[in-house]
């Protein structure tokens, strides 16, 4: 086969190639077998007419279209390999000639992956990450755990922010009650922002038994359009005021919240270790993200084909809806619950699609520049990780993913490691130096 590639634009061109006579003969034979099955000719049983009789009656040209359809996929694939191009969309095919006794000539208009001109991708400057854990961080986590263990106790004192009130309320607009505007024995934490702005503030300072008229204005963007922007009054009766009774910060508290510790100091040490791991993971992710962005910003991609952007959006949609499906939420249910549509979701993923495509192109170019390959051990490890993540058998993962898909993903991960390992963190800001006496740990 002789294939010739003529580039016409940044990402388009024409690929011309021939199908040789020996291949055409094989294609015609296969086409005849296919056609003969449904052919009825007087004097012959259905499906048994000889080839010579067929050619006499209909001519060999009657098989050309079927033969071309049989031959074209492999012929196009071989031409692509010979030309050394990387198509990203289905080609537009046209037949240049199908003369009897001569090779068939085909022309394909093809969109290909764009060329990437790499800039610096090693030594990328990234923001310094603060990985230290401070006393305040540990205390904040302890406060959260105390909040989780807190009990609500009825008080006769006036309600203050953070207290919970048990109320009846009836809402009216222009003197008329409206749907969803009434409730009995409703528990409301003041300051939670659960109600219309201004509602909770007007209950601060009131006690059990108080009757309060709360006046508010619905936000202009309120979800119920018939109430949006309107003034409303709520007749509120306060039945109870409850305060949070926080547990003592002692060894008993520590054992209650974590049965793997015996003392408060052990709990603090465990919280500190967890926070340190979280900060280190967050720092690693931030450095990786900044380093990749720097490498992408330094690279030049002349034009990104629409087909690649569409393919990225399709993949994002498939992954997202697949995750929803695994949680028992099918696409129709998701759209109904969120009040969105397929078009809305596509629009959402379209926002960063071009950036994702460019990033992947740059990472693939780095794979090529560094000569990165995936080993069999790395492929086995990747399959094991995927099987564990999705709760599948390794054999099932292997059947679902081609070697090309696995090696591509592994190679890209290794390219990211090259970028990240060679990134240079900027100097720490002065406020983050060792003089901070609130510091409990420093991870360098």
Secondary structure in CASP SS format (residue, H / E / C, confidence):
PFRMAT SS
TARGET T0000
AUTHOR 0000-0000-0000
METHOD secondary structure of the structure
MODEL  1
X C 1.00
X C 1.00
X E 1.00
X E 1.00
X E 1.00
X E 1.00
X E 1.00
X C 1.00
X C 1.00
X C 1.00
X C 1.00
X E 1.00
X E 1.00
X E 1.00
X E 1.00
X E 1.00
X E 1.00
X E 1.00
X E 1.00
X C 1.00
X H 1.00
X H 1.00
X H 1.00
X H 1.00
X H 1.00
X H 1.00
X H 1.00
X H 1.00
X H 1.00
X H 1.00
X H 1.00
X H 1.00
X H 1.00
X H 1.00
X H 1.00
X H 1.00
X C 1.00
X C 1.00
X C 1.00
X C 1.00
X C 1.00
X C 1.00
X C 1.00
X C 1.00
X C 1.00
X C 1.00
X C 1.00
X C 1.00
X C 1.00
X C 1.00
X H 1.00
X H 1.00
X H 1.00
X H 1.00
X H 1.00
X H 1.00
X H 1.00
X H 1.00
X C 1.00
X H 1.00
X H 1.00
X H 1.00
X H 1.00
X H 1.00
X H 1.00
X H 1.00
X H 1.00
X H 1.00
X H 1.00
X H 1.00
X H 1.00
X H 1.00
X H 1.00
X H 1.00
X H 1.00
X H 1.00
X H 1.00
X H 1.00
X H 1.00
X H 1.00
X H 1.00
X H 1.00
X H 1.00
X C 1.00
X C 1.00
X C 1.00
X E 1.00
X C 1.00
X C 1.00
X C 1.00
X C 1.00
X E 1.00
X E 1.00
X E 1.00
X E 1.00
X E 1.00
X E 1.00
X C 1.00
X C 1.00
X C 1.00
X C 1.00
X C 1.00
X C 1.00
X E 1.00
X E 1.00
X E 1.00
X E 1.00
X E 1.00
X E 1.00
X E 1.00
X E 1.00
X E 1.00
X C 1.00
X C 1.00
X C 1.00
X E 1.00
X E 1.00
X C 1.00
X C 1.00
X C 1.00
X C 1.00
X C 1.00
X C 1.00
X C 1.00
X E 1.00
X E 1.00
X C 1.00
X C 1.00
X C 1.00
X C 1.00
X C 1.00
X C 1.00
X E 1.00
X E 1.00
X H 1.00
X H 1.00
X H 1.00
X H 1.00
X H 1.00
X H 1.00
X H 1.00
X H 1.00
X H 1.00
X H 1.00
X H 1.00
X H 1.00
X H 1.00
X H 1.00
X H 1.00
X C 1.00
X E 1.00
X E 1.00
X E 1.00
X E 1.00
X E 1.00
X C 1.00
X C 1.00
X C 1.00
X C 1.00
X C 1.00
X C 1.00
X C 1.00
X C 1.00
X E 1.00
X E 1.00
X E 1.00
X E 1.00
X E 1.00
X E 1.00
X E 1.00
X E 1.00
X E 1.00
X E 1.00
X C 1.00
X C 1.00
X E 1.00
X E 1.00
X E 1.00
X E 1.00
X E 1.00
X E 1.00
X E 1.00
X E 1.00
X E 1.00
X E 1.00
X E 1.00
X E 1.00
X E 1.00
X E 1.00
X C 1.00
X C 1.00
X C 1.00
X C 1.00
X C 1.00
X C 1.00
X C 1.00
X C 1.00
X C 1.00
X C 1.00
X H 1.00
X H 1.00
X H 1.00
X H 1.00
X C 1.00
X C 1.00
X C 1.00
X C 1.00
X C 1.00
X C 1.00
X C 1.00
X E 1.00
X E 1.00
X E 1.00
X E 1.00
X E 1.00
X E 1.00
X E 1.00
X C 1.00
X C 1.00
X C 1.00
X C 1.00
X C 1.00
X C 1.00
X C 1.00
X C 1.00
X C 1.00
X C 1.00
X C 1.00
X C 1.00
X C 1.00
X E 1.00
X E 1.00
X E 1.00
X E 1.00
X E 1.00
X E 1.00
X E 1.00
X E 1.00
X E 1.00
X E 1.00
X E 1.00
X E 1.00
X E 1.00
X E 1.00
X E 1.00
X C 1.00
X C 1.00
X C 1.00
X C 1.00
X C 1.00
X H 1.00
X H 1.00
X H 1.00
X H 1.00
X H 1.00
X H 1.00
X H 1.00
X C 1.00
X C 1.00
X C 1.00
X C 1.00
X C 1.00
X C 1.00
X H 1.00
X H 1.00
X H 1.00
X H 1.00
X H 1.00
X H 1.00
X H 1.00
X H 1.00
X H 1.00
X H 1.00
X H 1.00
X H 1.00
X H 1.00
X H 1.00
X H 1.00
X H 1.00
X H 1.00
X H 1.00
X H 1.00
X H 1.00
X H 1.00
X H 1.00
X H 1.00
X H 1.00
X H 1.00
X H 1.00
X H 1.00
X H 1.00
X H 1.00
X H 1.00
X H 1.00
X H 1.00
X H 1.00
X H 1.00
X H 1.00
X C 1.00
X E 1.00
X E 1.00
X C 1.00
X C 1.00
X C 1.00
X C 1.00
X H 1.00
X H 1.00
X H 1.00
X H 1.00
X H 1.00
X H 1.00
X H 1.00
X H 1.00
X H 1.00
X H 1.00
X H 1.00
X H 1.00
X H 1.00
X H 1.00
X H 1.00
X H 1.00
X H 1.00
X H 1.00
X H 1.00
X H 1.00
X H 1.00
X C 1.00
X C 1.00
X C 1.00
X C 1.00
X H 1.00
X H 1.00
X H 1.00
X H 1.00
X H 1.00
X H 1.00
X H 1.00
X H 1.00
X C 1.00
X C 1.00
X C 1.00
X H 1.00
X H 1.00
X H 1.00
X H 1.00
X H 1.00
X H 1.00
X H 1.00
X H 1.00
X H 1.00
X C 1.00
X C 1.00
X H 1.00
X H 1.00
X H 1.00
X H 1.00
X H 1.00
X H 1.00
X H 1.00
X H 1.00
X H 1.00
X H 1.00
X H 1.00
X H 1.00
X H 1.00
X H 1.00
X H 1.00
X H 1.00
X H 1.00
X H 1.00
X C 1.00
X C 1.00
X C 1.00
X C 1.00
X C 1.00
X H 1.00
X H 1.00
X H 1.00
X H 1.00
X H 1.00
X H 1.00
X H 1.00
X H 1.00
X H 1.00
X H 1.00
X H 1.00
X H 1.00
X H 1.00
X H 1.00
X H 1.00
X C 1.00
X C 1.00
X C 1.00
X H 1.00
X H 1.00
X H 1.00
X H 1.00
X H 1.00
X H 1.00
X H 1.00
X C 1.00
X C 1.00
X H 1.00
X H 1.00
X H 1.00
X H 1.00
X H 1.00
X H 1.00
X H 1.00
X H 1.00
X H 1.00
X H 1.00
X H 1.00
X H 1.00
X H 1.00
X H 1.00
X H 1.00
X H 1.00
X H 1.00
X H 1.00
X H 1.00
X C 1.00
X C 1.00
X E 1.00
X E 1.00
X C 1.00
X C 1.00
X C 1.00
X C 1.00
X H 1.00
X H 1.00
X H 1.00
X C 1.00
X C 1.00
X C 1.00
X C 1.00
X C 1.00
X C 1.00
X E 1.00
X E 1.00
X E 1.00
X C 1.00
X C 1.00
X C 1.00
END
